[in-house]
């Protein structure tokens, strides 16, 4: 069986090649991002493996069906970029990796908060130039501060444990609360109004799109810190920019994702003019840190993603139950 990998990077080959060999599959690696125009490149494959910023819209799925693709393996947890109705129509099952290393993302989220709070990124730049002046680098203790966790799945739960380890008070919001989880669930407005630090760990759905917007930011108290390691469109960028321009409103922001990242992230744009004005503006704020969707990127997570993806492939090709299949009504 041939599996065509879109948006492939060298580190994907490191983990997937030996596993494909063990399972008896032939990997075909393509650097091209998947969309309706590149989908015909999958013609030699029996299935495709896609990533977070690939475009699996209805037209792409239609093109894949013409290549007789039997299945789609998402080497990530998210699936908001997949048209599940089209997949159902063309009878192409979609499988994902629901829980590869929740600690990896949660640890990275806390790293962003600590860095932007204590201005470590600015201190690093200064000391490289032997500027040892610490004026302007003052942060605050996070012990006893209130952490508001939006989304209490596996990553959110890992983040709750980390925050508790720092001695923070933790409150959480999730429309589907986890039973017996040792955390205080609150209404969303209460979380906005009472959190010193807000960390997003929810999927992107119609209900969560732009959950951070003008209205929600207005409910937050001055000096709030916001970290997003989930999906870019959880935050309305225009609203965030306006808040950053309001003196004292935002203490700091850590963004590992961005709402218009699909054509930017995972690529080297250092020799090009940045045409995305909003992203360019965000980089000018001293209390904003932007990373390129690397929260998941640890050895343990990459190994887990590769193993789970191969198990999904084995299940599909051997007519076994598809335990990681994403259905149209999946939440």
N, C-alpha and C positions, 0 to 999 in steps of 0.2 A: 504494500500500500504506500502511495506517495502522499506526503503531507506538505503543502505549500505554506511557508511562513512568510507573511507580509510584515513590513516595517521591521525587518530583521537587522540586528546589530551583532557585532562580534561576540558579545557576552551571551547572546542567545545560543549561538552555535556551540559555545563551550559546554553549556548544560544540556542542550537537547540532542546533540549529535551522538554521544555515547548511549543515551537512553533509547533513541530511535533504533540504534543498532541492536540493543538488547531486545527490543520488542519486535524487530524485524521490519521496521518501517524505513522508508527512504525520505529524508528531509530535503526539500527544495527551498533554499533561502533566497528571498527577494528583499532588497532594500526599499523597494517601492511601497508607498502607503497604499492600502487597499481603498479603492473607490470604484465607481461604475466603469471608469475608463481603464483601470489596471486589472479589474476582475478577470478578463480573458486570459491573463497570465497564469491563471490557475488551471488551465485546460489540461495540463499533464498530471494534475493531482486528483486524488480521491476525496481529500478533505483539505480544509485550509485552517491555518492557525493565525488569529488576528490579535491586535493589541488595542490599548485604550483609545488611541486617537485615529484608528482606522475608521473609515466611513462605510458602515454596513446598512445603508439606507435601502429603500425598496428597490431602486434601480440597480444597486449593487447586488442585492440578493437575486434579482431576476437574471442578471448577467452570470452569476455563479451557478444558477440552476441550468443555464445553457451549457455550462462546462461539466454538468452531471456531478456536481459536488455533493457528497453524501452527508457531510457534517461540517459544522463550524466549531472550532475550539478556541475559546477566548482564554489567552494566557494572563488573565487578570480576574478580579472579582466583579468589576463593573460591567454593565451591559447596556447602559443608556444610549450607546451609539449603534445599537442593533435594532432594526425594525422587526420585531417579533411577529407581527401580523404577516409580513411578507414571508418570513421563514416558515410560518405555519402554512401559508398558501402553497409554497413550493415544496413543502415536506422536507425541509432541511433542518434537522435538530441542531440546537445551539447548546453547548456545554461551557461552563466556566470553572474557575478555580475560586471557590467561595471563601476559603480561609487558609492562606499560605503561611503568613507570619504576622499576626496582628500586632505582636510586640514591636516588629520592625517599624511599622508606621507610627505607632503610639510613641515610641522612643524618639523618633524623628520630630514628631509634633512638639514634644516637650523640649527637644533641642532647639527648635526654632523659637519657642517662648523664652527660654533661658538666654539665648543669644541676643534677641532683640531687646529684652528687658535690661540686660546688663551691658548692652552695646558692645558685645564681644567682637562683632564684625568690624566696627569702627576702630576699636582698640587694636585689632590685628593690623589694619591698614596704617594706623599711626606708628606703631612700634616698628614696622618694617622700614619706616623712614626715620627711625630713632627719635620720633616725637613722643616723649614720655609724659606729656601733659594729659591729665585725666579729667580736665574740665569738660563738662558736657556728657560724661559717660556714666553719670549716676543712675542707678536702677533702684529697685525696691525689693525687700524681702518677699518671697512668695509664701513663706510659712504663715499659716492662718488666713491667707487670702482665699477668696471663693472662686472655685473653678466650675464653670458651667459646661457640661459635656452634652452636646446635641448628637444623639444617636448612641445607643448602648448595645450594639452588636459586639462582635469579638474585639474589634479594634477599640471601640468606645470603652469596653470593659477593661482592656489593658491600660487605656489612658486613665481611667478612674483609679486603678491600682497605683499607677505612677504618681498621680497627684496626691493620693493619700500618703505615699511614701515621703513626699516633700512636706507633709504636715498641712496640706491644704484642706479646706472645707469643700466638699464636692456636692453639687446638685446636678440633676440631669433631666433631659427631656427626650422622650421617645413616644410616638403614637402607639407603639406596641411594647409596653414595658416588659422587662425580663423579670419573671417571678423569682423571688428569693435573692435578688441582687442587692447587696448591701450599699444602697445609695438612696438619697432622697429625690424622688421624682417630683418635678414641679411643672406648672403650666409654662409655656414658652415665654410669655410676657414677663413672668416672675423671674425666669432665668436671665432674660435680657437686662432686667432692671437691677439685679442683685449680684451679677458676676463681675469679678475683677478680670477674669480671663475666660474667654469663650473658645472652645475647640470643637471643630466640626468633624463628625465621624459618621455621617449619614449618606445613603445613596442619593443620586440625583433622580428625582421623580417630579411629576407635575406638582406634587404637594411641597417639595423641598426646593424647587427652583427659586433662586433669589430669596432664600430664607433670611439672608442678611441684605436688607434694603434700607431705603430712607426711613421708613417707619420703624423698623426694628432697631436701627442705630439710634434713632431719637430717644428710644426707651433706655438705652444704655447709659450708665453714669460716666462722667468724664474720666479719662485716663484708662479706659478699658483696653485690653489686649485681645486680639483676634488671631487665631491660627486656623488655616484650612489646609488639610492634607487629603481631602476626599475628592471632590469634583469642583472645577472652577466655577460653574454656573450656580453654585450655592450662594455665591456672593455677587451682587450687582456692582460692577466695577465703578460705574458713575457715582453711585451712592457712597462707596468707600473713598473715592477720590475727594468728593465734597467734604466728607467727614475729616479726612486727613488735613484739609485746608482750614478746618475750623480749629483755632488754637485751643489746645488742651483736651480736645474731645477724644482722640485716639492716643493711647500710650504707645502702642506698637502693633505691627502686623507681620505675621509670618505666612507666606503663601508658597506652598509647594505645587499648587495648581492655579490655573488662570482660565477664565471663561472662553477666551479665544486662543487657546494653546495649540489646537490641533495641527496647525501648519507651522508651528514654531518649535515646540518642544521636541527634544531628542535629536535636534539638528544643530549644526554649527553655523550660526548666523553672525559670527564675529566680524566678518569682512563685508557685511552688508549694512545698508542704512535700515534702521528699525522703523518700519512703516506703521507699526501698531502704536499710535500716539498714546493710548491709555497705558499700555505696558511701559512705554518709555517714560511717561510721567511718574508711574509708580516707583521706578528705579531712582528717582531724584529725591525721594523722601528719606531722611536719615534714620527714621524709625520704622522702615519697611525692609524686610528681607524676602527675596524671591529666589526660589530654587526650582529646578525644572523636573518636577514630578519624580523625585527620586526617593520618596519616603519608604517605598517598599524594597529598595535596592540594597539587600544584604545577601551574603552567600547562602544563608539558611533559607531566605525567602525564594531566591532564584532556584535553588535545588528543589524546594517544595513545589513551586509552580511547575517545573519541568516534570516532576514525578506525577503530580495530579493530572496534568495535561495528557501524559502518556496513558494513564489509567483511563481517562475519558475516551481516548482513541481506542484502547483495547476493548472497552465496553461497547463502543459503537460498532467496530469491525467484527465483533464476535456475538452480536445480537444479545448482549447482556443488558440488564436494567441500567438506565442512564441516570444515576443518582444525582449528578450535577447538571442535569438539563434545566435550561431556563424556559419556562412556559409563558404564554401570552399574559396570563394573569399574575405573573410572579411579582412580588413586592420586595 
